[in-house]
Amino acid sequence: MSTAIEQYARYRTEWMAELEDLFAYIGHRFGRREMQERGLDYLIGLLHSIERKNGWQLAEATGHASPYSLQHLLDRAHWEADVVRDDLIDYIVQELGDAEGVLVVDETGFLKKGCHSAGVQRQYSGTAGRIENCQIGVFLAYAGSHGRVLMDRELYLPKDWASTPERRAGAKIPDTLEFATKPQLARRMIERAMTAKVPFAWIAGDEVYGDDRRLRVWLEQEELHFVLAVASNQYVWTGAFRQAPVAHLVESTPSLAWRTLSAGDGAKGPRLYEWARIALLSWQMPGERWLLLRRSLTDGKLAYYVCYAPRDTALETLVRVAGMRWMIEECFEAAKGEVGLDQYEVRSWHGWYRHITLAMLAHAYLATLCHHAFDVPGAKKKQSSLSLRGWKEARLGHSLSH
């Protein structure tokens, strides 16, 4: 027992040392030394095992008599969340970069009371599955063979907010900020990933992004390959130089060759569906357009994906990329459960970005620890857990058994 305790203490010291190494890289972004110390304390608090990551519990977990100094970090302190985000992207590339990586775009809701938090209103939240009083954050995740993390973020500002100066001023929303759709926010983040030379081969997303034709056209113009879900009423160009809704195109092609393939492992094992594809008009394009079809094995329900892929791409590859979209849901679950992504107590625009960015950094740190842990010779290669506890147990268990 004493040996196990000693091992635990050693590995706890080790992960703290790695966190301090990470913060040494970004700490100067917070300005004077006092703010740097608060920034590190905030990260430690987010990584702590406390159930809630609110101000008082974070303060108690990090040895502060009150939450006011940590709240100051999110509100009045002078530092740029976007600069730290850029550092986060560099960190992810260095630690988890994968030439075959997939950028996944999706949004998640943050339930809120009242009407004063930036961007909050009654709107549909996929997290709740209904219309709720909430904020909506659009996120870009990075999924590869070494792990999966949240890489970038934008807070969606509804039109009512964008057009009301009084509400904007109360939430400290920049005067230069204009209304942008969710697909437009997604494009901004993809452009940032390109500028940062993030290695990736594909982009995936749900119908919110696949149904936006302007986004799909821009991706094709940039020669970025994608597998994007679309609604059944979306029109596509067929090989006969005509447009047709995807549902009608399927009905007029009865001889489809369906194959049962896995779109990746879920909580209950492989996600098995029947898959088929239909060639779309790709005239004078470097790549190929496809309509990818997914059919449930239980109720026969169909889902549709518009794809732009390199020539001769196998069906199995398109299915794999389509399945990667679910990875961002795992990221949301892990970031909310492990590092308090949704447990902030800020109302301002910049306060949201500061908390979310630090939570994403903590989440990326955990993903990196998991990658290092399972990269130990003889350890099982599995990236299903992003918890600090899982990393500790993996390292400790491996050490005791070898």
C-alpha positions in Angstrom: 0.0 0.0 0.0 2.8 2.4 0.9 4.4 1.7 -2.5 1.2 2.6 -4.3 0.8 5.8 -2.3 4.4 6.8 -3.1 3.7 6.1 -6.8 0.6 8.2 -6.7 2.4 11.0 -5.0 5.2 10.8 -7.6 2.8 10.9 -10.6 0.8 13.8 -9.0 4.0 15.7 -8.8 4.7 14.8 -12.4 1.4 16.0 -13.8 1.8 19.2 -11.9 5.3 19.7 -13.3 3.9 19.2 -16.8 1.2 21.7 -16.1 3.7 24.2 -14.9 5.8 23.6 -18.1 2.7 24.4 -20.2 2.0 27.5 -18.2 5.6 28.6 -18.6 4.9 28.8 -22.3 1.8 30.9 -22.0 2.1 32.6 -18.6 3.5 35.8 -19.9 0.2 36.4 -21.8 -1.3 37.4 -18.4 1.0 40.3 -17.8 2.4 40.9 -14.3 3.4 38.1 -12.0 0.4 38.3 -9.8 -1.9 37.7 -12.8 0.2 34.9 -14.0 -0.2 33.2 -10.6 -3.9 33.7 -10.8 -4.0 32.2 -14.3 -2.2 29.1 -13.1 -4.5 28.8 -10.1 -7.5 29.0 -12.3 -6.2 26.2 -14.5 -5.5 24.1 -11.4 -9.0 24.8 -10.0 -10.5 23.7 -13.3 -8.5 20.4 -13.2 -9.4 19.8 -9.5 -11.8 17.0 -8.6 -14.3 19.3 -7.0 -17.9 18.7 -8.3 -18.7 22.3 -9.2 -16.2 24.8 -10.7 -17.9 27.9 -9.5 -16.1 30.9 -8.0 -16.2 29.9 -4.3 -15.2 26.3 -4.9 -12.4 27.2 -7.3 -11.1 29.6 -4.7 -11.3 27.0 -1.9 -9.5 24.4 -4.1 -6.7 26.8 -4.9 -6.2 28.3 -1.4 -7.8 31.7 -2.0 -9.9 33.2 0.9 -12.5 34.5 -1.6 -13.2 34.2 -5.3 -12.6 37.8 -6.0 -9.1 37.5 -7.3 -10.1 34.8 -9.7 -13.1 36.7 -10.8 -10.8 39.7 -11.5 -8.8 37.4 -13.9 -12.0 36.9 -15.9 -13.2 40.5 -15.8 -10.9 43.4 -15.3 -7.4 42.0 -15.7 -5.6 43.0 -18.9 -5.0 39.9 -21.2 -6.3 38.7 -24.5 -8.2 35.5 -24.7 -7.6 35.2 -28.4 -3.8 35.3 -28.0 -4.1 32.4 -25.4 -6.3 30.6 -27.9 -3.6 30.9 -30.5 -1.1 29.4 -28.0 -3.6 26.6 -27.4 -3.8 25.8 -31.1 0.0 25.6 -31.2 0.0 23.3 -28.2 -2.5 21.0 -29.8 -0.5 20.9 -33.1 2.7 20.1 -31.2 1.2 17.4 -28.9 -1.6 15.9 -30.9 -1.1 16.9 -34.5 -2.0 14.3 -37.1 -1.8 14.8 -40.9 -5.1 12.7 -41.2 -6.8 14.7 -38.5 -10.4 15.9 -38.8 -11.8 19.4 -37.9 -15.3 19.0 -36.5 -17.6 22.0 -36.1 -20.6 22.0 -33.9 -22.4 24.1 -31.3 -23.4 23.5 -27.7 -25.8 25.3 -25.4 -25.1 26.9 -22.0 -28.3 27.2 -20.0 -28.7 30.5 -18.2 -31.1 32.4 -16.0 -32.0 36.0 -16.7 -31.4 38.1 -19.8 -28.1 39.9 -19.2 -25.4 37.4 -20.1 -23.9 38.1 -23.6 -26.0 36.5 -26.3 -28.5 34.8 -24.0 -32.1 34.4 -25.2 -34.7 31.7 -25.7 -33.3 29.7 -28.6 -33.0 26.0 -29.6 -30.3 24.2 -27.7 -29.2 20.8 -29.0 -27.8 20.1 -25.6 -31.2 20.3 -24.0 -33.0 19.1 -27.1 -35.6 22.0 -26.9 -35.9 25.8 -26.8 -34.3 27.1 -23.7 -32.9 30.4 -22.2 -29.3 29.9 -23.1 -26.1 31.0 -24.8 -24.9 29.1 -27.9 -21.2 28.5 -28.4 -19.9 27.4 -31.8 -16.8 25.2 -31.4 -14.1 23.7 -33.6 -12.8 20.3 -32.4 -9.7 18.5 -33.6 -9.9 14.7 -33.8 -6.9 12.5 -34.8 -5.1 9.3 -33.9 -3.5 10.9 -30.8 -6.6 12.3 -29.2 -9.5 14.8 -29.6 -9.8 18.3 -28.2 -11.7 21.5 -28.5 -9.5 23.9 -30.5 -11.4 27.1 -31.1 -14.7 28.8 -30.1 -17.0 31.6 -31.0 -20.0 32.9 -29.0 -23.1 33.2 -31.2 -24.7 36.6 -31.0 -28.4 36.5 -32.0 -29.8 39.3 -34.3 -31.8 40.8 -31.4 -28.6 41.3 -29.5 -26.6 42.5 -32.4 -29.2 45.2 -33.2 -29.7 46.5 -29.6 -27.0 48.9 -28.5 -28.1 49.0 -24.9 -27.8 45.2 -24.4 -24.5 45.2 -26.2 -23.1 47.9 -23.9 -24.3 46.1 -20.8 -22.5 42.9 -21.8 -19.4 44.8 -23.0 -19.8 43.5 -26.6 -17.3 45.2 -28.9 -18.8 48.0 -31.1 -17.1 46.5 -34.2 -18.8 43.1 -33.8 -21.5 42.4 -36.3 -24.1 39.6 -36.6 -22.7 36.4 -38.0 -24.4 33.1 -38.7 -23.2 29.9 -37.2 -21.7 28.7 -40.5 -19.9 32.1 -40.8 -18.4 31.6 -37.4 -17.4 28.1 -38.4 -15.6 29.5 -41.5 -13.7 32.0 -39.3 -12.4 29.2 -37.1 -11.4 27.0 -40.1 -9.6 29.9 -41.6 -7.7 30.4 -38.3 -6.7 26.7 -38.3 -5.4 27.1 -41.9 -3.4 30.2 -41.0 -1.9 28.3 -38.0 -1.0 25.4 -40.4 -3.0 22.9 -38.3 -2.5 19.5 -40.0 -5.8 18.0 -41.1 -7.3 16.1 -44.0 -11.1 16.5 -43.5 -13.8 18.7 -42.1 -17.1 17.3 -40.6 -20.2 18.9 -39.3 -24.0 18.5 -38.9 -26.9 19.9 -40.9 -26.5 23.5 -39.5 -23.2 23.7 -41.5 -23.9 21.2 -44.3 -27.1 23.0 -45.3 -25.2 26.3 -45.9 -24.3 26.2 -49.5 -22.0 29.2 -49.3 -19.8 27.3 -46.7 -19.7 24.2 -48.9 -18.7 26.3 -52.0 -16.0 28.1 -50.1 -14.5 24.8 -48.8 -14.4 23.4 -52.3 -12.7 26.6 -53.6 -10.1 26.2 -50.9 -9.7 22.5 -51.8 -10.7 21.4 -48.4 -12.3 18.0 -48.2 -15.4 17.5 -46.1 -18.3 15.2 -45.1 -21.2 17.4 -44.0 -24.7 16.2 -43.0 -27.5 17.8 -44.9 -31.3 17.8 -44.5 -33.5 15.7 -46.8 -34.8 18.8 -48.7 -31.3 20.1 -49.7 -30.6 20.3 -53.4 -27.5 18.9 -55.1 -26.2 18.8 -58.6 -26.5 15.4 -60.2 -24.3 13.9 -62.9 -27.0 14.8 -65.4 -26.4 18.5 -64.9 -29.6 19.0 -63.0 -30.5 19.8 -59.4 -32.6 17.5 -57.2 -33.4 17.2 -53.4 -31.2 14.5 -51.9 -34.3 12.5 -50.7 -35.7 12.4 -54.3 -32.3 11.4 -55.6 -32.3 8.4 -53.3 -35.8 7.4 -54.3 -34.9 7.5 -58.0 -31.8 5.3 -57.5 -33.3 2.0 -56.4 -30.3 -0.2 -57.2 -28.0 1.3 -54.6 -25.3 -1.0 -53.2 -25.7 -0.9 -49.5 -22.9 -2.1 -47.2 -23.0 -2.5 -43.4 -20.0 -0.6 -41.9 -19.1 0.9 -38.6 -18.9 4.6 -38.2 -16.6 4.1 -35.1 -17.1 2.8 -31.6 -19.8 4.2 -29.3 -20.6 3.5 -25.7 -22.2 0.2 -26.7 -19.6 -0.9 -29.3 -19.4 -0.3 -33.1 -21.9 2.1 -34.6 -23.2 -0.1 -37.3 -25.3 1.3 -40.2 -26.0 0.5 -43.8 -24.1 2.9 -46.1 -24.2 3.7 -49.8 -23.2 6.6 -52.0 -24.3 8.4 -55.2 -21.8 10.3 -57.5 -22.7 13.9 -57.9 -21.6 16.4 -60.5 -17.8 16.9 -60.2 -17.1 18.4 -63.7 -13.8 20.2 -63.9 -13.1 19.8 -60.2 -9.9 18.4 -58.7 -11.9 16.2 -56.3 -15.1 14.3 -56.4 -18.6 15.1 -55.0 -20.6 12.4 -53.4 -24.0 12.0 -51.7 -23.3 9.6 -48.8 -26.3 7.8 -47.3 -26.7 6.2 -43.9 -29.6 3.9 -43.1 -30.5 2.6 -39.6 -30.4 -1.1 -39.1 -33.4 -0.9 -36.8 -35.9 1.4 -38.3 -34.5 2.2 -41.7 -34.3 5.9 -41.1 -32.0 7.7 -43.6 -29.4 10.4 -43.0 -27.6 12.3 -45.8 -24.1 13.7 -46.2 -22.7 15.9 -49.0 -19.0 15.0 -49.5 -16.1 16.6 -51.4 -13.2 14.1 -51.4 -10.0 13.3 -53.3 -10.5 11.1 -56.3 -10.8 7.4 -55.7 -11.7 7.9 -52.0 -13.1 4.6 -50.6 -16.5 4.4 -49.1 -15.0 3.2 -45.9 -13.0 6.5 -45.6 -16.2 8.7 -46.0 -17.9 6.6 -43.4 -15.0 7.0 -41.0 -15.0 10.8 -41.4 -18.8 10.9 -41.0 -18.4 9.0 -37.7 -15.8 11.5 -36.5 -18.5 14.1 -36.1 -19.6 12.4 -32.9 -16.1 13.1 -31.4 -17.0 16.7 -30.7 -19.9 15.5 -28.5 -17.4 13.5 -26.5 -15.3 16.6 -26.2 -18.3 18.6 -24.9 -19.1 15.9 -22.4 -15.6 15.7 -21.1 -14.9 19.4 -21.0 -18.2 20.1 -19.1 -17.7 17.2 -16.8 -14.0 17.4 -16.2 -13.0 21.1 -16.4 -16.2 23.0 -15.9 -16.6 24.3 -19.5 -20.3 25.2 -18.7 -19.8 26.2 -15.0 -18.8 29.9 -15.4 -20.3 32.9 -13.6 -19.6 35.7 -16.0 -22.0 37.9 -18.0 -19.6 39.9 -20.2 -18.6 39.0 -23.7 -14.9 38.9 -22.9 -15.5 37.0 -19.6 -17.2 34.2 -21.6 -14.2 34.0 -24.0 -11.7 34.0 -21.1 -13.3 31.2 -19.1 -14.0 29.1 -22.2 -10.5 29.5 -23.5 -8.9 28.5 -20.1 -11.3 25.5 -19.9 -10.3 24.4 -23.4 -6.7 24.7 -22.4 -7.3 22.5 -19.4 -9.2 20.0 -21.5 -6.3 19.9 -24.1 -3.9 19.4 -21.3 -5.8 16.3 -20.1 -6.0 14.9 -23.6 -2.2 15.4 -23.9 -1.7 13.5 -20.7 -3.9 10.7 -21.9 -1.9 10.5 -25.1 1.4 10.3 -23.3 0.0 7.8 -20.8 -1.2 5.4 -23.5 2.0 6.0 -25.5 3.9 4.1 -22.8 5.3 0.9 -24.3 2.9 -2.0 -23.5 0.0 0.3 -22.5 -3.3 -0.2 -24.3 -3.8 2.4 -27.1 -7.2 3.8 -26.3 -8.4 7.4 -26.2 -11.9 7.0 -24.8 -11.2 8.7 -21.4 -10.0 12.3 -21.0 -10.1 12.3 -17.2 -7.2 13.2 -15.1 -8.2 10.3 -12.8 -8.0 7.9 -15.8 -4.6 9.2 -16.7 -3.3 8.7 -13.1 -4.8 5.2 -13.0 -3.3 4.3 -16.3 0.2 5.4 -15.4 0.0 4.0 -11.9 -1.4 0.7 -13.0 1.1 0.3 -15.8 4.0 1.1 -13.4 2.8 -1.5 -10.8 2.4 -4.2 -13.3 5.8 -3.8 -15.0 
